[in-house]
Amino acid sequence: MKIVYLLGNGFDVNLNLKTRYPDFYQYYNNIDSKSESISNLKKSIQNEESWADLESMLGEYTQDIKSTNEFIEIFEDIGDNLADYLKEEEKKIDLLKIEKDIFFEYLTFPERSLSEAQKNKVSKLRTKWKNHHWSTYVITFNYTNTFEKLIRAEEKSIQIGTHNGLPINYNGIQHIHGYIDNSMVMGVNDISQIKNQEFHNEPEILNAFVKSQCNQAMQHTIDDQCKQHILSANLICIYGSSLGKTDKIWWEIIGERLKDDCNLIIFEYTNQKLSQRRDYKRETIRDGIKKSFLEKTNLTKKEKEVAHSKIFVGINRDLFNIIKNETNK
């Protein structure tokens, strides 16, 4: 059995790091601008709450950019300053406060953070592979190395648990968007998300800003490796991701995998107040999350109906609450 995790920025936020884009903007706006173009960008960010999604809004903002050189100047300024900011945030992790055993358990049995009914269903699905080797693989959308610091493993493959007397191994991580100081990918899913249509025929912009083309331009094949991991997974877990349109290609690939012998767990955080007196409302929220995800796939109506039953949703669950004396008192 193969479990594949896809980790978004919520993973770092859960470690008490201020890695949301609005946190970065506070830092960015206090840095002297190198040009009028960058200054104008910052003014736009200050006036738009929708800039919570930097990549999507930068695609929209291209309508105010006049040339390839101006775009590249803005794009690289944001990227460099974001990398510097995240590098400082990453240093704030206190590894002495991490419950490593609990971390391994979450990696091995993510369904334990679901509701009781969902947990039972996933546990039953696992019985298909009770006499097989199990492995966990991680794909992160983050530029930081926080996961590697938590796993603290020099070897690519380490044992993180057991089942039925057999080992459960962690078999590595891939950074689909690169790292803070290496192969950083920041952009949109496709040219339709670039508002300035004149840029649709500018190779330099497309190689920098369309994620799939950026990965191809870098020629590291990491995107191909990640795709193969997803297409061979039996259980996929999405954690800490907004399921945004700028990563639509990955939701489409997961959709394809759901046609076969695979299930999906989506862990979602919501600011919506969920009263225990009205706990039945969680099912409406779960159903909405499933439908929202499936709308981002290329599945037919019939295929979506089948896939719907293969998706489980955890809302504000305790997965990866691994900090001693804070979330695990």
N, C-alpha and C positions, 0 to 999 in steps of 0.2 A: 504494500500500500504506500502510495506517495502523497504526502501533504505538501502543498505549495502555498506559502504566504505571500501576499502582496501588501507591503507596508507603505503607508502614506505619512504625511507630516504629523498626523495625530499621534504617531508612535513617539516622536520626539517631544511633542507637547505634553504627552502623558508623563514624561520624565521631568516635567517642570521647566522645560527649555522654552524660551520665547522665540519660537521659530515660525510663527505665523507671519504672513506678508504684512499685515498691519503693524506688527511689532517692528519689522524691518523698516517700514516707511518712516517711523519716528526717528530712527537712526539716520536713514538716507536723507531726509529733509533737512537735517542739521549739518550736512556736509556741504561745503562750498561747491557750487556747480561750475563745471569746466567750460560751459558754453551756454548761450541763450537757449539752445534747443533743449538741453537738459533742465535748465531752469523752468522752461515752459512745461515740460513733462511733470516736474514736481508740483507745479501749481495745479495741474489737472488731477494729480493724485490727491492733493489736499481737498479738492472740491467734490470728489466722487467716492461715495461709500462702496460702490461696486468694485473698486480696485482691490477688494479682498482677494480676488483671483487675478494675480498679476499677469499671468500668461495670456489669459483670455482678453483682458482689458488692453494689454499691449497690442494685441491683434486688432482690436477696435481703434486704438489710438493711431495706428498707421495712416489713417485717413488725414491726420494732421501733419504727417511727415512728408517732406517734399522730395527727398532723394535717397538713394541707396547709402551714400556716405553718412547722411544725417541719421538714418536708421541704425547703421552699424555703430556709430558713435554712442547713441542712446542705449542700444542693446548691450554693448560691451561695458558701459559705465554701470548699468544696473547689475549685470552679471558679476563684475569685479567687486562691487560694493556688497552685494548679497553674499558672495563667497567669504569676504572678510568678516562680515557680521556673523555668519553661521559658524565660522571658525572659532570665534570668541565664545559664542553660546555653547558650542560643543565642549569646551573646557570646563563648563560648570557642572558636569556630571560627577557625582560623588559615588564611585564604585563601591565604597564601603557600605553604602546604604542599600545596595541591591540584593534582593533575595534571589540568588542564583537558582536554587532548587525549584522555587516557584516559577521562575522564568522558564526553566526547562519543561516543567509540567504544562504550562500554558502552550508552549510550542508543540508538545506532544498530543495533548488532549484539549484542543480549543473549544470543543462542544460543552465542556464542563462549565463554561461561562454563559451558556444559553439557558432559556427557560427549561423547566423540567421535561415538558412534553417534547420539545425539540431535541434536548439532550438524549432522551431515550431513543428517538428516531435515528440520530447519527450514530449512537452506540450500537444500535442494531445493524446499521449498514457496515460497520467495522467488522462484524463477524464474518463477512465474506473473506476477509484477509487474516483471520485469526492465526493461521499457521504459516503466514508469509512474513518476510522481513518488511519492516516499516522504515520510511525515511522522511525527513523534513527538509524542505528546500525553501530559501527565502529570496524574493525579488523585492528590492526596495526602490521607491521613487525618490528617496531622499538623497541629498548630496553628502550628508554627514556620515561619520563612521560610528554612530552611537550603538548600532546593533553589534558590530564587531567588538566594541569595548565591553558590552554586556556579556557576550558569549565567551569572551576571553579564551579563545582556542587557537593554538598555533597550527594545529592540523586542520586540513580541510574537512575531514570527517571525524566526528566524535560521537560517542554514545550519550544520549540525553534521557534515556528511559528504557523501560522494558514492557513487553506484553506477552503473555502466555509463554514466558521463559525465553523469548527472543528479543534481541536488542532493537531499540529504536534509535536511528542515527540522524544527526544533523549533518547535511552534506554540502553546506556552503551557501553563499549569498552572491547575488549579482546586483550591481547598481545600474538599473536601466537608464537613468538620467545622469550617470557619471558621478564624480566626486567634487568636493569643494575646489581642489587644485588640479583636477585631471578630467578631461572629457566631459565637462559640464554641459548638459543639454537643457535648454530652457526655451519653450516655445509652444506652438499650437499643434493640433493633430493633423490639419491639412490646410490647403490654400483657401478653402472656403471661410476659414476663420481669420483671414487677413483682409481687413476692410479695404485697404488701398489696392484696387485691382491691378494697378500698374506694376505692383511688386510681384504679381503672380508669374511674371516672366523674367524675374531677376534672380539668377542662380545663386549669387552670393547671399541674398536674403533667405532664399528657400533652404540652402544648406545650413544656414545658421539658425533659422527660426521654425522650420517645420521638423518636428521631432524625428519622424521616420527618415527623412532625407539627411538630417544631421547625423544620425547613427550610421547611415550608409556612407556618408562623407568621411567619417572617422575610421571606417573599415575595421572595427574591432569585433564584429559579429556577435556582440553581447545581446542585441535584440533578437537575433535568430536563436540563440541559446535559451533565452527566456521564453520565447514562443514554444520551443520544444518541451520545456519543463511544464508549461501550462497544459499543452496538448497531451501530456502523459500523466497528468495528475488524476488522483482519485478523489481528493478532497482539496478544494481551493478556499483559502480564507483571505478576505480583504479586510484590513484593519487600518483605521486612521486616514482613510481616503475620502475625499468629497465626491468621488465618482464623476469628476468633471469631464467636460467635453473635450478638453485638450489632451486627454489620454484615451479617447474613444477607441482607438485601435486595440487596446488591451481588453476592453470590455467586449469587443467583437470577438476576439480570440477565445475568451472565456465562454462566451455564448456558444461558439462552435463546439467547445469541449463538453458543454452541458447536453449535447445531443447524444453523448455516449455514457459510459459508466463513470460518472463523476457528479459530485455534489458541491455546492457552494455555500459558504457561511459569510455573511456580510455583518461586520460589527460597526454599528452606526452610533454616533453621539448626537443628541439633540438638546437644544436649550429649552425645549418645550417642557413645561412642568407636567409630570405624570403622577397623578395622585393614585395611591394604592387603593383608594375607594373606587376608582374608575379604571382598574387594571385591564379591563376588557378592551379599552381603547388602544392598548399596545398592538393588538392584532390588526387594527386598521392602519396603524403606522407601519407595521411590518409589511403588510400587503402593498402599501404605497411605495416602500423602498424597493420591494421586489419588482414592481411594475416599472418604476423609474429606471432601474438597472436594465431590465429587459428591453426597454425602449432604446437603449444605447447599443443594442446588438443588431445583427443582421438577420435574426431568426424570423421565420414566418409566424403568422398568428397561431397556427397549430403548434409549431415548435415552442413558442413562448408559453403556451398552456401547459405543455409537458415539462418544460424547464422550471416553471413556477413552483412545481411540487418538489423540485430538487434544491431549492434555495431556502436557507435558514437565516434568520435575522436576529442579532443580539442588539438591544437598544440600551445604551448607557451601562453596559455590563462591565465586570471587573477584570476583563482580560488585560494582561500586562500591567496590572497594579502591583508593582514589584519593589516599591521603595519602603524600606523599613521605617517604622515609627511614624509613618505618615498615612499611607493608604492601608498598611497591613499591621495595625496596632494589635 
